[in-house]
Amino acid sequence: MKYVILCYSENTQPFTIPRQLSMVRGETLIGRTVRLLKEQGIEDILISTKDKRFEEYGEIYEPLYN
């Protein structure tokens, strides 16, 4: 099964970085999501974004249209 995580929002207000990259208890929100999916045996994870900072968390898919 393929899991798609949507991280395409460009609205960072009031943050200076995307919310998914915010640190909570020493772990980014996207990192925690990916870790929990992998703990359940899910390896096919696709992250929908155009921000290259998400590359370390999984395969990136950049949509052509918003």
PQR file of N, CA, C, O and H, with PARSE charges and radii, in Angstrom:
ATOM      1  N   MET A   1       0.841  -1.171   0.000 -0.4000 1.5000
ATOM      2  CA  MET A   1       0.000   0.000   0.000 -0.0000 2.0000
ATOM      3  C   MET A   1       0.888   1.238   0.000  0.5500 1.7000
ATOM      4  O   MET A   1       1.890   1.289   0.714 -0.5500 1.4000
ATOM      5  N   LYS A   2       0.523   2.228  -0.796 -0.4000 1.5000
ATOM      6  CA  LYS A   2       1.272   3.481  -0.886 -0.0000 2.0000
ATOM      7  C   LYS A   2       0.590   4.532  -0.018  0.5500 1.7000
ATOM      8  O   LYS A   2      -0.628   4.699  -0.075 -0.5500 1.4000
ATOM      9  H   LYS A   2      -0.291   2.187  -1.376  0.4000 1.0000
ATOM     10  N   TYR A   3       1.380   5.235   0.784 -0.4000 1.5000
ATOM     11  CA  TYR A   3       0.865   6.327   1.608 -0.0000 2.0000
ATOM     12  C   TYR A   3       1.358   7.639   1.045  0.5500 1.7000
ATOM     13  O   TYR A   3       2.533   7.773   0.704 -0.5500 1.4000
ATOM     14  H   TYR A   3       2.369   5.099   0.830  0.4000 1.0000
ATOM     15  N   VAL A   4       0.458   8.615   0.944 -0.4000 1.5000
ATOM     16  CA  VAL A   4       0.801   9.945   0.457 -0.0000 2.0000
ATOM     17  C   VAL A   4       0.600  10.927   1.607  0.5500 1.7000
ATOM     18  O   VAL A   4      -0.468  10.979   2.216 -0.5500 1.4000
ATOM     19  H   VAL A   4      -0.497   8.506   1.221  0.4000 1.0000
ATOM     20  N   ILE A   5       1.636  11.698   1.891 -0.4000 1.5000
ATOM     21  CA  ILE A   5       1.567  12.731   2.917 -0.0000 2.0000
ATOM     22  C   ILE A   5       1.567  14.071   2.191  0.5500 1.7000
ATOM     23  O   ILE A   5       2.487  14.366   1.428 -0.5500 1.4000
ATOM     24  H   ILE A   5       2.504  11.655   1.396  0.4000 1.0000
ATOM     25  N   LEU A   6       0.546  14.877   2.425 -0.4000 1.5000
ATOM     26  CA  LEU A   6       0.410  16.151   1.746 -0.0000 2.0000
ATOM     27  C   LEU A   6       1.114  17.250   2.547  0.5500 1.7000
ATOM     28  O   LEU A   6       0.720  17.557   3.673 -0.5500 1.4000
ATOM     29  H   LEU A   6      -0.201  14.637   3.045  0.4000 1.0000
ATOM     30  N   CYS A   7       2.148  17.832   1.961 -0.4000 1.5000
ATOM     31  CA  CYS A   7       2.930  18.892   2.602 -0.0000 2.0000
ATOM     32  C   CYS A   7       3.143  20.041   1.630  0.5500 1.7000
ATOM     33  O   CYS A   7       4.252  20.568   1.534 -0.5500 1.4000
ATOM     34  H   CYS A   7       2.468  17.583   1.047  0.4000 1.0000
ATOM     35  N   TYR A   8       2.116  20.433   0.918 -0.4000 1.5000
ATOM     36  CA  TYR A   8       2.293  21.377  -0.167 -0.0000 2.0000
ATOM     37  C   TYR A   8       2.007  22.826   0.220  0.5500 1.7000
ATOM     38  O   TYR A   8       2.277  23.726  -0.575 -0.5500 1.4000
ATOM     39  H   TYR A   8       1.216  20.005   0.996  0.4000 1.0000
ATOM     40  N   SER A   9       1.487  23.076   1.377 -0.4000 1.5000
ATOM     41  CA  SER A   9       1.102  24.429   1.762 -0.0000 2.0000
ATOM     42  C   SER A   9       2.301  25.370   1.805  0.5500 1.7000
ATOM     43  O   SER A   9       3.350  25.031   2.352 -0.5500 1.4000
ATOM     44  H   SER A   9       1.268  22.345   2.023  0.4000 1.0000
ATOM     45  N   GLU A  10       2.135  26.549   1.225 -0.4000 1.5000
ATOM     46  CA  GLU A  10       3.185  27.564   1.264 -0.0000 2.0000
ATOM     47  C   GLU A  10       2.944  28.574   2.377  0.5500 1.7000
ATOM     48  O   GLU A  10       3.775  29.455   2.596 -0.5500 1.4000
ATOM     49  H   GLU A  10       1.283  26.825   0.780  0.4000 1.0000
ATOM     50  N   ASN A  11       1.833  28.466   3.075 -0.4000 1.5000
ATOM     51  CA  ASN A  11       1.506  29.390   4.149 -0.0000 2.0000
ATOM     52  C   ASN A  11       2.297  29.007   5.403  0.5500 1.7000
ATOM     53  O   ASN A  11       2.017  27.984   6.028 -0.5500 1.4000
ATOM     54  H   ASN A  11       1.158  27.750   2.897  0.4000 1.0000
ATOM     55  N   THR A  12       3.268  29.816   5.763 -0.4000 1.5000
ATOM     56  CA  THR A  12       4.097  29.520   6.939 -0.0000 2.0000
ATOM     57  C   THR A  12       3.772  30.431   8.117  0.5500 1.7000
ATOM     58  O   THR A  12       4.412  30.326   9.163 -0.5500 1.4000
ATOM     59  H   THR A  12       3.495  30.647   5.255  0.4000 1.0000
ATOM     60  N   GLN A  13       2.808  31.308   7.974 -0.4000 1.5000
ATOM     61  CA  GLN A  13       2.465  32.242   9.047 -0.0000 2.0000
ATOM     62  C   GLN A  13       1.912  31.493  10.245  0.5500 1.7000
ATOM     63  O   GLN A  13       1.110  30.586  10.023 -0.5500 1.4000
ATOM     64  H   GLN A  13       2.288  31.393   7.124  0.4000 1.0000
ATOM     65  N   PRO A  14       2.247  31.768  11.449 -0.5600 1.5000
ATOM     66  CA  PRO A  14       3.236  32.738  11.919  0.2800 2.0000
ATOM     67  C   PRO A  14       4.641  32.138  12.008  0.5500 1.7000
ATOM     68  O   PRO A  14       5.518  32.726  12.642 -0.5500 1.4000
ATOM     69  N   PHE A  15       4.869  30.985  11.387 -0.4000 1.5000
ATOM     70  CA  PHE A  15       6.155  30.307  11.446 -0.0000 2.0000
ATOM     71  C   PHE A  15       7.094  30.830  10.351  0.5500 1.7000
ATOM     72  O   PHE A  15       6.651  31.505   9.422 -0.5500 1.4000
ATOM     73  H   PHE A  15       4.156  30.508  10.872  0.4000 1.0000
ATOM     74  N   THR A  16       8.362  30.521  10.461 -0.4000 1.5000
ATOM     75  CA  THR A  16       9.319  30.886   9.413 -0.0000 2.0000
ATOM     76  C   THR A  16       9.661  29.686   8.531  0.5500 1.7000
ATOM     77  O   THR A  16      10.318  29.835   7.501 -0.5500 1.4000
ATOM     78  H   THR A  16       8.721  29.972  11.215  0.4000 1.0000
ATOM     79  N   ILE A  17       9.214  28.503   8.935 -0.4000 1.5000
ATOM     80  CA  ILE A  17       9.424  27.277   8.162 -0.0000 2.0000
ATOM     81  C   ILE A  17       8.070  26.581   8.000  0.5500 1.7000
ATOM     82  O   ILE A  17       7.128  26.911   8.721 -0.5500 1.4000
ATOM     83  H   ILE A  17       8.680  28.382   9.772  0.4000 1.0000
ATOM     84  N   PRO A  18       7.951  25.635   7.080 -0.5600 1.5000
ATOM     85  CA  PRO A  18       6.689  24.886   6.978  0.2800 2.0000
ATOM     86  C   PRO A  18       6.351  24.210   8.307  0.5500 1.7000
ATOM     87  O   PRO A  18       7.238  23.723   9.008 -0.5500 1.4000
ATOM     88  N   ARG A  19       5.091  24.186   8.638 -0.4000 1.5000
ATOM     89  CA  ARG A  19       4.646  23.608   9.925 -0.0000 2.0000
ATOM     90  C   ARG A  19       5.088  22.153  10.087  0.5500 1.7000
ATOM     91  O   ARG A  19       5.370  21.710  11.200 -0.5500 1.4000
ATOM     92  H   ARG A  19       4.370  24.581   8.068  0.4000 1.0000
ATOM     93  N   GLN A  20       5.147  21.419   8.991 -0.4000 1.5000
ATOM     94  CA  GLN A  20       5.516  20.004   9.052 -0.0000 2.0000
ATOM     95  C   GLN A  20       6.963  19.813   9.505  0.5500 1.7000
ATOM     96  O   GLN A  20       7.327  18.732   9.967 -0.5500 1.4000
ATOM     97  H   GLN A  20       4.918  21.779   8.086  0.4000 1.0000
ATOM     98  N   LEU A  21       7.785  20.848   9.379 -0.4000 1.5000
ATOM     99  CA  LEU A  21       9.185  20.774   9.807 -0.0000 2.0000
ATOM    100  C   LEU A  21       9.394  21.342  11.207  0.5500 1.7000
ATOM    101  O   LEU A  21      10.529  21.440  11.673 -0.5500 1.4000
ATOM    102  H   LEU A  21       7.489  21.726   9.003  0.4000 1.0000
ATOM    103  N   SER A  22       8.308  21.714  11.879 -0.4000 1.5000
ATOM    104  CA  SER A  22       8.394  22.210  13.250 -0.0000 2.0000
ATOM    105  C   SER A  22       8.822  21.088  14.181  0.5500 1.7000
ATOM    106  O   SER A  22       8.411  19.939  14.021 -0.5500 1.4000
ATOM    107  H   SER A  22       7.386  21.634  11.501  0.4000 1.0000
ATOM    108  N   MET A  23       9.649  21.437  15.154 -0.4000 1.5000
ATOM    109  CA  MET A  23      10.145  20.450  16.115 -0.0000 2.0000
ATOM    110  C   MET A  23       9.201  20.356  17.312  0.5500 1.7000
ATOM    111  O   MET A  23       8.812  21.370  17.890 -0.5500 1.4000
ATOM    112  H   MET A  23       9.983  22.371  15.284  0.4000 1.0000
ATOM    113  N   VAL A  24       8.842  19.137  17.671 -0.4000 1.5000
ATOM    114  CA  VAL A  24       8.045  18.854  18.865 -0.0000 2.0000
ATOM    115  C   VAL A  24       8.725  17.705  19.578  0.5500 1.7000
ATOM    116  O   VAL A  24       8.831  16.603  19.039 -0.5500 1.4000
ATOM    117  H   VAL A  24       9.157  18.313  17.201  0.4000 1.0000
ATOM    118  N   ARG A  25       9.183  17.963  20.789 -0.4000 1.5000
ATOM    119  CA  ARG A  25       9.883  16.941  21.593 -0.0000 2.0000
ATOM    120  C   ARG A  25      11.054  16.327  20.842  0.5500 1.7000
ATOM    121  O   ARG A  25      11.269  15.116  20.895 -0.5500 1.4000
ATOM    122  H   ARG A  25       9.096  18.858  21.226  0.4000 1.0000
ATOM    123  N   GLY A  26      11.817  17.175  20.135 -0.4000 1.5000
ATOM    124  CA  GLY A  26      13.037  16.723  19.465 -0.0000 2.0000
ATOM    125  C   GLY A  26      12.854  16.022  18.137  0.5500 1.7000
ATOM    126  O   GLY A  26      13.797  15.428  17.614 -0.5500 1.4000
ATOM    127  H   GLY A  26      11.642  18.159  20.092  0.4000 1.0000
ATOM    128  N   GLU A  27      11.637  16.084  17.576 -0.4000 1.5000
ATOM    129  CA  GLU A  27      11.352  15.391  16.318 -0.0000 2.0000
ATOM    130  C   GLU A  27      10.431  16.273  15.477  0.5500 1.7000
ATOM    131  O   GLU A  27       9.502  16.886  16.002 -0.5500 1.4000
ATOM    132  H   GLU A  27      10.871  16.566  18.001  0.4000 1.0000
ATOM    133  N   THR A  28      10.692  16.336  14.165 -0.4000 1.5000
ATOM    134  CA  THR A  28       9.791  17.106  13.304 -0.0000 2.0000
ATOM    135  C   THR A  28       8.460  16.368  13.167  0.5500 1.7000
ATOM    136  O   THR A  28       8.392  15.152  13.342 -0.5500 1.4000
ATOM    137  H   THR A  28      11.447  15.838  13.738  0.4000 1.0000
ATOM    138  N   LEU A  29       7.410  17.115  12.855 -0.4000 1.5000
ATOM    139  CA  LEU A  29       6.095  16.498  12.694 -0.0000 2.0000
ATOM    140  C   LEU A  29       6.090  15.502  11.536  0.5500 1.7000
ATOM    141  O   LEU A  29       5.516  14.419  11.649 -0.5500 1.4000
ATOM    142  H   LEU A  29       7.465  18.104  12.714  0.4000 1.0000
ATOM    143  N   ILE A  30       6.730  15.866  10.423 -0.4000 1.5000
ATOM    144  CA  ILE A  30       6.789  14.949   9.282 -0.0000 2.0000
ATOM    145  C   ILE A  30       7.659  13.738   9.618  0.5500 1.7000
ATOM    146  O   ILE A  30       7.351  12.620   9.204 -0.5500 1.4000
ATOM    147  H   ILE A  30       7.197  16.746  10.331  0.4000 1.0000
ATOM    148  N   GLY A  31       8.722  13.951  10.353 -0.4000 1.5000
ATOM    149  CA  GLY A  31       9.585  12.849  10.764 -0.0000 2.0000
ATOM    150  C   GLY A  31       8.853  11.850  11.645  0.5500 1.7000
ATOM    151  O   GLY A  31       9.031  10.639  11.508 -0.5500 1.4000
ATOM    152  H   GLY A  31       8.972  14.859  10.689  0.4000 1.0000
ATOM    153  N   ARG A  32       8.030  12.365  12.550 -0.4000 1.5000
ATOM    154  CA  ARG A  32       7.251  11.494  13.430 -0.0000 2.0000
ATOM    155  C   ARG A  32       6.232  10.690  12.624  0.5500 1.7000
ATOM    156  O   ARG A  32       6.055   9.493  12.854 -0.5500 1.4000
ATOM    157  H   ARG A  32       7.885  13.348  12.661  0.4000 1.0000
ATOM    158  N   THR A  33       5.569  11.347  11.689 -0.4000 1.5000
ATOM    159  CA  THR A  33       4.582  10.658  10.853 -0.0000 2.0000
ATOM    160  C   THR A  33       5.226   9.532  10.063  0.5500 1.7000
ATOM    161  O   THR A  33       4.701   8.419  10.019 -0.5500 1.4000
ATOM    162  H   THR A  33       5.713  12.318  11.502  0.4000 1.0000
ATOM    163  N   VAL A  34       6.368   9.819   9.436 -0.4000 1.5000
ATOM    164  CA  VAL A  34       7.076   8.803   8.656 -0.0000 2.0000
ATOM    165  C   VAL A  34       7.557   7.670   9.562  0.5500 1.7000
ATOM    166  O   VAL A  34       7.444   6.498   9.204 -0.5500 1.4000
ATOM    167  H   VAL A  34       6.795  10.722   9.472  0.4000 1.0000
ATOM    168  N   ARG A  35       8.089   8.014  10.725 -0.4000 1.5000
ATOM    169  CA  ARG A  35       8.574   6.984  11.662 -0.0000 2.0000
ATOM    170  C   ARG A  35       7.436   6.057  12.094  0.5500 1.7000
ATOM    171  O   ARG A  35       7.596   4.837  12.115 -0.5500 1.4000
ATOM    172  H   ARG A  35       8.181   8.966  11.016  0.4000 1.0000
ATOM    173  N   LEU A  36       6.285   6.644  12.439 -0.4000 1.5000
ATOM    174  CA  LEU A  36       5.156   5.820  12.873 -0.0000 2.0000
ATOM    175  C   LEU A  36       4.648   4.912  11.756  0.5500 1.7000
ATOM    176  O   LEU A  36       4.280   3.765  12.009 -0.5500 1.4000
ATOM    177  H   LEU A  36       6.155   7.635  12.421  0.4000 1.0000
ATOM    178  N   LEU A  37       4.626   5.419  10.522 -0.4000 1.5000
ATOM    179  CA  LEU A  37       4.219   4.571   9.394 -0.0000 2.0000
ATOM    180  C   LEU A  37       5.195   3.417   9.191  0.5500 1.7000
ATOM    181  O   LEU A  37       4.782   2.281   8.957 -0.5500 1.4000
ATOM    182  H   LEU A  37       4.926   6.351  10.316  0.4000 1.0000
ATOM    183  N   LYS A  38       6.496   3.712   9.280 -0.4000 1.5000
ATOM    184  CA  LYS A  38       7.504   2.657   9.107 -0.0000 2.0000
ATOM    185  C   LYS A  38       7.446   1.631  10.224  0.5500 1.7000
ATOM    186  O   LYS A  38       7.694   0.448   9.993 -0.5500 1.4000
ATOM    187  H   LYS A  38       6.831   4.635   9.470  0.4000 1.0000
ATOM    188  N   GLU A  39       7.121   2.073  11.437 -0.4000 1.5000
ATOM    189  CA  GLU A  39       6.967   1.124  12.553 -0.0000 2.0000
ATOM    190  C   GLU A  39       5.813   0.163  12.304  0.5500 1.7000
ATOM    191  O   GLU A  39       5.807  -0.947  12.836 -0.5500 1.4000
ATOM    192  H   GLU A  39       6.919   3.034  11.625  0.4000 1.0000
ATOM    193  N   GLN A  40       4.839   0.577  11.503 -0.4000 1.5000
ATOM    194  CA  GLN A  40       3.706  -0.283  11.162 -0.0000 2.0000
ATOM    195  C   GLN A  40       3.967  -1.113   9.907  0.5500 1.7000
ATOM    196  O   GLN A  40       3.073  -1.802   9.416 -0.5500 1.4000
ATOM    197  H   GLN A  40       4.844   1.479  11.071  0.4000 1.0000
ATOM    198  N   GLY A  41       5.204  -1.043   9.386 -0.4000 1.5000
ATOM    199  CA  GLY A  41       5.567  -1.854   8.234 -0.0000 2.0000
ATOM    200  C   GLY A  41       5.330  -1.188   6.891  0.5500 1.7000
ATOM    201  O   GLY A  41       5.462  -1.835   5.852 -0.5500 1.4000
ATOM    202  H   GLY A  41       5.930  -0.483   9.784  0.4000 1.0000
ATOM    203  N   ILE A  42       4.987   0.079   6.890 -0.4000 1.5000
ATOM    204  CA  ILE A  42       4.743   0.806   5.644 -0.0000 2.0000
ATOM    205  C   ILE A  42       6.066   1.369   5.158  0.5500 1.7000
ATOM    206  O   ILE A  42       6.703   2.150   5.865 -0.5500 1.4000
ATOM    207  H   ILE A  42       4.880   0.604   7.734  0.4000 1.0000
ATOM    208  N   GLU A  43       6.486   0.987   3.966 -0.4000 1.5000
ATOM    209  CA  GLU A  43       7.750   1.474   3.410 -0.0000 2.0000
ATOM    210  C   GLU A  43       7.541   2.357   2.178  0.5500 1.7000
ATOM    211  O   GLU A  43       8.439   3.114   1.810 -0.5500 1.4000
ATOM    212  H   GLU A  43       5.968   0.352   3.392  0.4000 1.0000
ATOM    213  N   ASP A  44       6.390   2.273   1.545 -0.4000 1.5000
ATOM    214  CA  ASP A  44       6.113   3.019   0.323 -0.0000 2.0000
ATOM    215  C   ASP A  44       5.420   4.330   0.677  0.5500 1.7000
ATOM    216  O   ASP A  44       4.192   4.416   0.669 -0.5500 1.4000
ATOM    217  H   ASP A  44       5.660   1.658   1.844  0.4000 1.0000
ATOM    218  N   ILE A  45       6.225   5.357   0.989 -0.4000 1.5000
ATOM    219  CA  ILE A  45       5.709   6.642   1.449 -0.0000 2.0000
ATOM    220  C   ILE A  45       6.081   7.713   0.432  0.5500 1.7000
ATOM    221  O   ILE A  45       7.244   7.847   0.049 -0.5500 1.4000
ATOM    222  H   ILE A  45       7.223   5.287   0.996  0.4000 1.0000
ATOM    223  N   LEU A  46       5.089   8.467   0.005 -0.4000 1.5000
ATOM    224  CA  LEU A  46       5.273   9.530  -0.970 -0.0000 2.0000
ATOM    225  C   LEU A  46       4.885  10.851  -0.313  0.5500 1.7000
ATOM    226  O   LEU A  46       3.814  10.957   0.284 -0.5500 1.4000
ATOM    227  H   LEU A  46       4.145   8.358   0.316  0.4000 1.0000
ATOM    228  N   ILE A  47       5.751  11.859  -0.421 -0.4000 1.5000
ATOM    229  CA  ILE A  47       5.484  13.164   0.174 -0.0000 2.0000
ATOM    230  C   ILE A  47       5.199  14.142  -0.960  0.5500 1.7000
ATOM    231  O   ILE A  47       6.050  14.369  -1.820 -0.5500 1.4000
ATOM    232  H   ILE A  47       6.622  11.773  -0.906  0.4000 1.0000
ATOM    233  N   SER A  48       4.007  14.717  -0.958 -0.4000 1.5000
ATOM    234  CA  SER A  48       3.609  15.660  -1.991 -0.0000 2.0000
ATOM    235  C   SER A  48       4.004  17.072  -1.564  0.5500 1.7000
ATOM    236  O   SER A  48       3.388  17.657  -0.672 -0.5500 1.4000
ATOM    237  H   SER A  48       3.316  14.532  -0.260  0.4000 1.0000
ATOM    238  N   THR A  49       5.048  17.617  -2.219 -0.4000 1.5000
ATOM    239  CA  THR A  49       5.556  18.944  -1.889 -0.0000 2.0000
ATOM    240  C   THR A  49       6.461  19.427  -3.001  0.5500 1.7000
ATOM    241  O   THR A  49       6.843  18.653  -3.879 -0.5500 1.4000
ATOM    242  H   THR A  49       5.548  17.142  -2.943  0.4000 1.0000
ATOM    243  N   LYS A  50       6.803  20.694  -2.971 -0.4000 1.5000
ATOM    244  CA  LYS A  50       7.817  21.199  -3.890 -0.0000 2.0000
ATOM    245  C   LYS A  50       9.034  21.696  -3.111  0.5500 1.7000
ATOM    246  O   LYS A  50       9.982  22.221  -3.696 -0.5500 1.4000
ATOM    247  H   LYS A  50       6.492  21.323  -2.258  0.4000 1.0000
ATOM    248  N   ASP A  51       9.002  21.529  -1.805 -0.4000 1.5000
ATOM    249  CA  ASP A  51      10.075  21.981  -0.922 -0.0000 2.0000
ATOM    250  C   ASP A  51      11.109  20.857  -0.764  0.5500 1.7000
ATOM    251  O   ASP A  51      10.785  19.780  -0.263 -0.5500 1.4000
ATOM    252  H   ASP A  51       8.232  21.103  -1.330  0.4000 1.0000
ATOM    253  N   LYS A  52      12.334  21.107  -1.187 -0.4000 1.5000
ATOM    254  CA  LYS A  52      13.380  20.077  -1.171 -0.0000 2.0000
ATOM    255  C   LYS A  52      13.829  19.701   0.239  0.5500 1.7000
ATOM    256  O   LYS A  52      14.551  18.718   0.403 -0.5500 1.4000
ATOM    257  H   LYS A  52      12.597  21.982  -1.593  0.4000 1.0000
ATOM    258  N   ARG A  53      13.422  20.455   1.257 -0.4000 1.5000
ATOM    259  CA  ARG A  53      13.803  20.113   2.637 -0.0000 2.0000
ATOM    260  C   ARG A  53      13.143  18.824   3.115  0.5500 1.7000
ATOM    261  O   ARG A  53      13.548  18.272   4.138 -0.5500 1.4000
ATOM    262  H   ARG A  53      12.836  21.253   1.124  0.4000 1.0000
ATOM    263  N   PHE A  54      12.142  18.337   2.400 -0.4000 1.5000
ATOM    264  CA  PHE A  54      11.444  17.118   2.796 -0.0000 2.0000
ATOM    265  C   PHE A  54      12.105  15.855   2.236  0.5500 1.7000
ATOM    266  O   PHE A  54      11.682  14.746   2.566 -0.5500 1.4000
ATOM    267  H   PHE A  54      11.813  18.785   1.568  0.4000 1.0000
ATOM    268  N   GLU A  55      13.134  16.004   1.396 -0.4000 1.5000
ATOM    269  CA  GLU A  55      13.757  14.849   0.747 -0.0000 2.0000
ATOM    270  C   GLU A  55      14.303  13.823   1.726  0.5500 1.7000
ATOM    271  O   GLU A  55      14.295  12.628   1.428 -0.5500 1.4000
ATOM    272  H   GLU A  55      13.478  16.904   1.129  0.4000 1.0000
ATOM    273  N   GLU A  56      14.773  14.257   2.876 -0.4000 1.5000
ATOM    274  CA  GLU A  56      15.346  13.306   3.834 -0.0000 2.0000
ATOM    275  C   GLU A  56      14.299  12.387   4.467  0.5500 1.7000
ATOM    276  O   GLU A  56      14.652  11.390   5.096 -0.5500 1.4000
ATOM    277  H   GLU A  56      14.780  15.227   3.117  0.4000 1.0000
ATOM    278  N   TYR A  57      13.009  12.715   4.304 -0.4000 1.5000
ATOM    279  CA  TYR A  57      11.953  11.926   4.934 -0.0000 2.0000
ATOM    280  C   TYR A  57      11.315  10.904   4.003  0.5500 1.7000
ATOM    281  O   TYR A  57      10.584  10.026   4.461 -0.5500 1.4000
ATOM    282  H   TYR A  57      12.722  13.525   3.793  0.4000 1.0000
ATOM    283  N   GLY A  58      11.580  11.004   2.712 -0.4000 1.5000
ATOM    284  CA  GLY A  58      10.986  10.051   1.789 -0.0000 2.0000
ATOM    285  C   GLY A  58      10.992  10.564   0.371  0.5500 1.7000
ATOM    286  O   GLY A  58      11.537  11.629   0.079 -0.5500 1.4000
ATOM    287  H   GLY A  58      12.174  11.717   2.340  0.4000 1.0000
ATOM    288  N   GLU A  59      10.389   9.804  -0.496 -0.4000 1.5000
ATOM    289  CA  GLU A  59      10.331  10.150  -1.910 -0.0000 2.0000
ATOM    290  C   GLU A  59       9.424  11.362  -2.108  0.5500 1.7000
ATOM    291  O   GLU A  59       8.334  11.435  -1.541 -0.5500 1.4000
ATOM    292  H   GLU A  59       9.946   8.939  -0.259  0.4000 1.0000
ATOM    293  N   ILE A  60       9.889  12.307  -2.920 -0.4000 1.5000
ATOM    294  CA  ILE A  60       9.160  13.547  -3.154 -0.0000 2.0000
ATOM    295  C   ILE A  60       8.384  13.467  -4.463  0.5500 1.7000
ATOM    296  O   ILE A  60       8.889  12.987  -5.478 -0.5500 1.4000
ATOM    297  H   ILE A  60      10.774  12.247  -3.381  0.4000 1.0000
ATOM    298  N   TYR A  61       7.162  13.942  -4.416 -0.4000 1.5000
ATOM    299  CA  TYR A  61       6.339  14.082  -5.617 -0.0000 2.0000
ATOM    300  C   TYR A  61       5.943  15.542  -5.710  0.5500 1.7000
ATOM    301  O   TYR A  61       5.262  16.054  -4.822 -0.5500 1.4000
ATOM    302  H   TYR A  61       6.752  14.332  -3.592  0.4000 1.0000
ATOM    303  N   GLU A  62       6.355  16.215  -6.759 -0.4000 1.5000
ATOM    304  CA  GLU A  62       5.999  17.619  -6.952 -0.0000 2.0000
ATOM    305  C   GLU A  62       4.858  17.733  -7.939  0.5500 1.7000
ATOM    306  O   GLU A  62       5.052  17.502  -9.132 -0.5500 1.4000
ATOM    307  H   GLU A  62       6.909  15.798  -7.481  0.4000 1.0000
ATOM    308  N   PRO A  63       3.656  18.089  -7.462 -0.5600 1.5000
ATOM    309  CA  PRO A  63       2.515  18.210  -8.364  0.2800 2.0000
ATOM    310  C   PRO A  63       2.729  19.323  -9.398  0.5500 1.7000
ATOM    311  O   PRO A  63       3.415  20.309  -9.127 -0.5500 1.4000
ATOM    312  N   LEU A  64       2.143  19.154 -10.567 -0.4000 1.5000
ATOM    313  CA  LEU A  64       2.251  20.169 -11.609 -0.0000 2.0000
ATOM    314  C   LEU A  64       1.329  21.340 -11.334  0.5500 1.7000
ATOM    315  O   LEU A  64       1.637  22.474 -11.699 -0.5500 1.4000
ATOM    316  H   LEU A  64       1.586  18.353 -10.787  0.4000 1.0000
ATOM    317  N   TYR A  65       0.199  21.075 -10.693 -0.4000 1.5000
ATOM    318  CA  TYR A  65      -0.794  22.109 -10.406 -0.0000 2.0000
ATOM    319  C   TYR A  65      -1.104  22.099  -8.924  0.5500 1.7000
ATOM    320  O   TYR A  65      -1.054  21.058  -8.269 -0.5500 1.4000
ATOM    321  H   TYR A  65      -0.051  20.153 -10.396  0.4000 1.0000
ATOM    322  N   ASN A  66      -1.425  23.270  -8.407 -0.4000 1.5000
ATOM    323  CA  ASN A  66      -1.771  23.368  -6.988 -0.0000 2.0000
ATOM    324  C   ASN A  66      -3.252  23.138  -6.826  0.5500 1.7000
ATOM    325  O   ASN A  66      -3.764  23.176  -5.708 -0.5500 1.4000
ATOM    326  H   ASN A  66      -1.466  24.116  -8.939  0.4000 1.0000
TER
END
